[in-house]
Structures are given as C-alpha cells and as structure tokens.
Amino acid sequence: MGIFSKFFGSKKEELKSEKSPYLKKKKDPKEIEFARNFTDKGGKFIFSENTKQTLSYFNQILAENGWSLNDLNCESTSLNSFFKISKNNKSNSTKTQILGCEYLIANKGSILICSHQIAHHKLDELPENLIILASAAQFVTDVSEAMSMINTRYKEDLPSNITTLNAFDPNKEEDFLSYGSSTKNLYLIVQEDS
C-alpha cells in the first residue's frame, strides 16, 4: 500500500465494484430468455432430459386436462410413432393438436412453425390446445436468425405458411401485433439433445 493511498484511500477497489452505465448489460442465455418470455405470455414450458421423461410429461399433460388419445390430432408420422398414437384423428371435434416446430425464438418467446407442421391450415383453424415437441438445438436469438436458418435448411424448397405462435393467454393478448392470431393453450416440451 503506497503512502498516498493511506491518506486518500484506495479507489482501485471501488472502481472494480462499480459497473459503467455505458457497458452492455450481460444477457441471459437464449434458452433462459426464451423460457422467461414464453411463460410471461402464458405458455407452459417443460424441459425434459430424455425420451422417458418426455413421455412421462406428455402423459401428465393428458391426465391434467382429462384428454384421451382420441382427443388428439397429429399429422406427423414421426410424432405419432414417438407418442404411440395409433390413429390420426381428423375430426373437427379434436381438442388438441400435437406439433413439431422449426425454431424457438428467444427474444420474443415465440415458436416458429411452417407448412411442415401445419400444412395449409391457418392458426385459427387449429384446435385451442397445442402440445409442441422441440429439441434444445432449436433455440435461436431472433426471427432474423430463424429465417436465415430456414433459408439454409430448405434452400431448394422453401416451406410456405411460415408463422409464429405468439399469444397464449387471452388476457395477455394486448398489442396490435397479435391481431389475427388466435390464442392457444400451449404446452411446449423441450427435450435435451441426446
């Protein structure tokens, strides 16, 4: 300790503890940011470590809502196989739709889907209840990154009907950007990559 610091005190330690107002604030990882924004909008976020846990959570969702396999519609053969759904219920009385997705957009807490998941249907044509299965590799920072990845992934055959699921709680559907999108009771199961 120098002679001047004895008289005037040490400012070095104080400077280290103070943060400059001009420095960027440290952002949460995109997974955390997505989960926070998604649940703030009324979505139900479930993280699963493996296939066994995913199937367990799926069965808990069905039990919680009193849904049977007959109440489900899933047009994806891989998801039908994964969840052991034997029939593809296409009736208008379907209570719940099971979907995959393209990307999970962190800064908006929204889910990017396209014609590969919903074919030619509009969002308001889907049932009120949606269960979406995604992997941890599908998190992206924003819509721009998601669209760039779609352009790369489907270079030769871009999907149509690209849209985002944004509003999940009718009480929180306040801004004009959500106009035209119907609210959904949304469960998202994100399975860690294996």
C-alpha positions as CSV (number, residue, x, y, z in Angstrom):
1,M,0.0,0.0,0.0
2,G,1.5,3.3,-1.1
3,I,1.8,6.4,1.1
4,F,-0.9,8.3,-0.9
5,S,-3.4,5.5,-0.6
6,K,-3.1,5.7,3.2
7,F,-4.1,9.4,3.1
8,F,-6.6,9.4,0.2
9,G,-7.9,5.8,0.3
10,S,-7.8,3.3,-2.5
11,K,-10.1,4.0,-5.4
12,K,-8.9,0.9,-7.3
13,E,-11.2,-1.5,-5.4
14,E,-14.2,0.9,-5.6
15,L,-13.8,1.1,-9.4
16,K,-13.8,-2.6,-9.8
17,S,-17.1,-3.0,-8.0
18,E,-18.9,-0.2,-9.9
19,K,-20.2,-1.1,-13.3
20,S,-20.2,1.5,-16.0
21,P,-23.6,2.6,-17.2
22,Y,-22.2,2.5,-20.8
23,L,-21.3,-1.1,-20.8
24,K,-23.9,-3.6,-22.3
25,K,-25.8,-5.5,-19.7
26,K,-25.0,-9.2,-19.6
27,K,-27.8,-11.1,-21.3
28,D,-29.2,-14.4,-20.2
29,P,-28.5,-17.4,-22.4
30,K,-31.1,-17.7,-25.2
31,E,-32.7,-20.7,-23.5
32,I,-33.4,-18.8,-20.3
33,E,-34.6,-15.7,-22.2
34,F,-37.0,-17.8,-24.3
35,A,-38.4,-19.7,-21.2
36,R,-39.0,-16.4,-19.4
37,N,-40.7,-14.6,-22.4
38,F,-42.7,-17.8,-23.3
39,T,-44.1,-18.3,-19.8
40,D,-44.8,-14.5,-19.4
41,K,-47.1,-14.9,-22.4
42,G,-48.9,-17.7,-20.7
43,G,-47.2,-20.7,-22.3
44,K,-46.3,-23.8,-20.3
45,F,-42.7,-24.6,-20.7
46,I,-41.4,-28.1,-19.8
47,F,-37.8,-29.1,-20.1
48,S,-37.0,-32.8,-20.4
49,E,-33.6,-34.5,-20.2
50,N,-34.5,-37.6,-22.1
51,T,-37.2,-39.6,-24.0
52,K,-38.5,-41.4,-21.0
53,Q,-39.0,-38.0,-19.2
54,T,-40.7,-36.5,-22.3
55,L,-43.2,-39.4,-22.5
56,S,-43.9,-39.0,-18.8
57,Y,-44.6,-35.3,-19.1
58,F,-46.8,-35.9,-22.1
59,N,-48.9,-38.4,-20.1
60,Q,-49.1,-35.9,-17.2
61,I,-50.4,-33.2,-19.6
62,L,-53.1,-35.6,-20.9
63,A,-54.1,-36.6,-17.3
64,E,-54.1,-33.0,-16.1
65,N,-56.6,-32.0,-18.8
66,G,-58.6,-35.2,-18.9
67,W,-57.6,-35.9,-22.5
68,S,-57.5,-39.3,-24.1
69,L,-55.6,-40.4,-27.2
70,N,-58.9,-40.0,-29.1
71,D,-58.9,-36.2,-28.3
72,L,-55.5,-35.8,-30.1
73,N,-54.7,-35.0,-33.7
74,C,-51.2,-35.4,-35.0
75,E,-50.4,-35.3,-38.7
76,S,-46.7,-36.2,-38.2
77,T,-45.9,-39.9,-38.6
78,S,-42.8,-39.5,-36.5
79,L,-44.6,-37.8,-33.6
80,N,-47.5,-40.4,-33.9
81,S,-44.8,-43.1,-33.6
82,F,-43.0,-41.3,-30.7
83,F,-46.1,-40.8,-28.6
84,K,-47.6,-44.1,-29.6
85,I,-50.7,-42.5,-31.1
86,S,-52.3,-45.2,-33.3
87,K,-54.8,-43.1,-35.1
88,N,-54.8,-39.8,-36.9
89,N,-58.0,-38.1,-35.8
90,K,-59.1,-35.6,-38.3
91,S,-62.5,-34.8,-36.9
92,N,-63.5,-31.2,-36.1
93,S,-64.1,-32.3,-32.5
94,T,-60.3,-32.7,-31.9
95,K,-59.4,-31.0,-28.7
96,T,-55.6,-31.0,-29.0
97,Q,-53.1,-30.9,-31.8
98,I,-49.6,-32.2,-31.4
99,L,-46.9,-30.4,-33.5
100,G,-43.2,-30.2,-34.0
101,C,-41.7,-26.8,-34.8
102,E,-38.9,-25.2,-36.7
103,Y,-37.3,-22.8,-34.1
104,L,-37.9,-21.3,-30.6
105,I,-37.3,-17.5,-30.8
106,A,-35.7,-16.3,-27.6
107,N,-36.2,-12.5,-27.8
108,K,-40.0,-12.9,-28.4
109,G,-40.7,-16.2,-26.6
110,S,-42.5,-17.4,-29.7
111,I,-42.5,-20.6,-31.7
112,L,-41.7,-20.5,-35.5
113,I,-43.7,-23.1,-37.4
114,C,-44.4,-23.6,-41.1
115,S,-46.2,-25.8,-43.6
116,H,-44.2,-28.8,-42.5
117,Q,-46.0,-28.7,-39.2
118,I,-49.4,-27.2,-40.0
119,A,-49.7,-27.9,-43.8
120,H,-52.1,-25.4,-45.3
121,H,-54.0,-24.6,-42.1
122,K,-54.2,-21.1,-40.6
123,L,-53.6,-20.7,-36.9
124,D,-57.2,-20.1,-36.1
125,E,-58.1,-23.4,-37.8
126,L,-56.0,-25.4,-35.2
127,P,-57.6,-26.6,-32.0
128,E,-57.4,-24.4,-28.9
129,N,-54.9,-26.7,-27.3
130,L,-51.5,-27.4,-28.7
131,I,-48.7,-29.7,-27.5
132,I,-45.4,-28.9,-29.2
133,L,-42.3,-31.0,-29.1
134,A,-38.9,-29.4,-29.7
135,S,-35.3,-30.1,-29.1
136,A,-32.8,-27.9,-27.2
137,A,-30.9,-27.4,-30.6
138,Q,-33.9,-25.3,-31.9
139,F,-33.3,-22.2,-29.8
140,V,-32.4,-19.1,-31.8
141,T,-31.9,-15.5,-30.8
142,D,-34.4,-13.8,-33.0
143,V,-36.7,-14.1,-36.1
144,S,-33.9,-13.0,-38.4
145,E,-31.6,-15.8,-37.3
146,A,-34.5,-18.3,-37.6
147,M,-35.3,-17.1,-41.2
148,S,-31.6,-17.4,-42.2
149,M,-31.5,-20.9,-40.9
150,I,-34.7,-21.8,-42.7
151,N,-33.3,-20.4,-46.0
152,T,-30.2,-22.5,-45.5
153,R,-32.0,-25.7,-44.4
154,Y,-34.6,-25.6,-47.2
155,K,-32.5,-23.9,-49.8
156,E,-34.2,-25.6,-52.8
157,D,-37.7,-25.9,-51.5
158,L,-38.7,-23.2,-49.0
159,P,-41.7,-24.0,-46.9
160,S,-44.9,-21.9,-47.2
161,N,-47.1,-20.7,-44.4
162,I,-44.2,-19.6,-42.2
163,T,-45.7,-18.1,-39.0
164,T,-45.1,-17.7,-35.3
165,L,-47.2,-18.7,-32.3
166,N,-47.2,-15.6,-30.1
167,A,-50.2,-15.2,-27.9
168,F,-51.0,-18.0,-25.5
169,D,-53.2,-16.2,-22.9
170,P,-56.3,-14.3,-23.9
171,N,-55.8,-11.9,-21.0
172,K,-52.3,-11.0,-22.3
173,E,-53.2,-10.5,-25.9
174,E,-53.0,-6.8,-25.8
175,D,-50.8,-5.4,-28.6
176,F,-51.8,-4.9,-32.2
177,L,-49.1,-7.2,-33.4
178,S,-51.0,-10.2,-32.1
179,Y,-54.1,-9.2,-34.1
180,G,-55.4,-12.0,-36.2
181,S,-53.6,-14.7,-34.3
182,S,-55.8,-16.7,-32.0
183,T,-54.8,-17.5,-28.5
184,K,-53.9,-21.1,-27.7
185,N,-53.5,-23.2,-24.6
186,L,-49.9,-24.1,-25.4
187,Y,-47.6,-26.8,-23.8
188,L,-44.0,-26.9,-25.0
189,I,-41.8,-29.9,-24.2
190,V,-38.2,-29.2,-25.0
191,Q,-36.1,-32.3,-24.9
192,E,-32.4,-32.1,-24.4
193,D,-30.4,-33.4,-27.4
194,S,-29.3,-37.0,-26.9
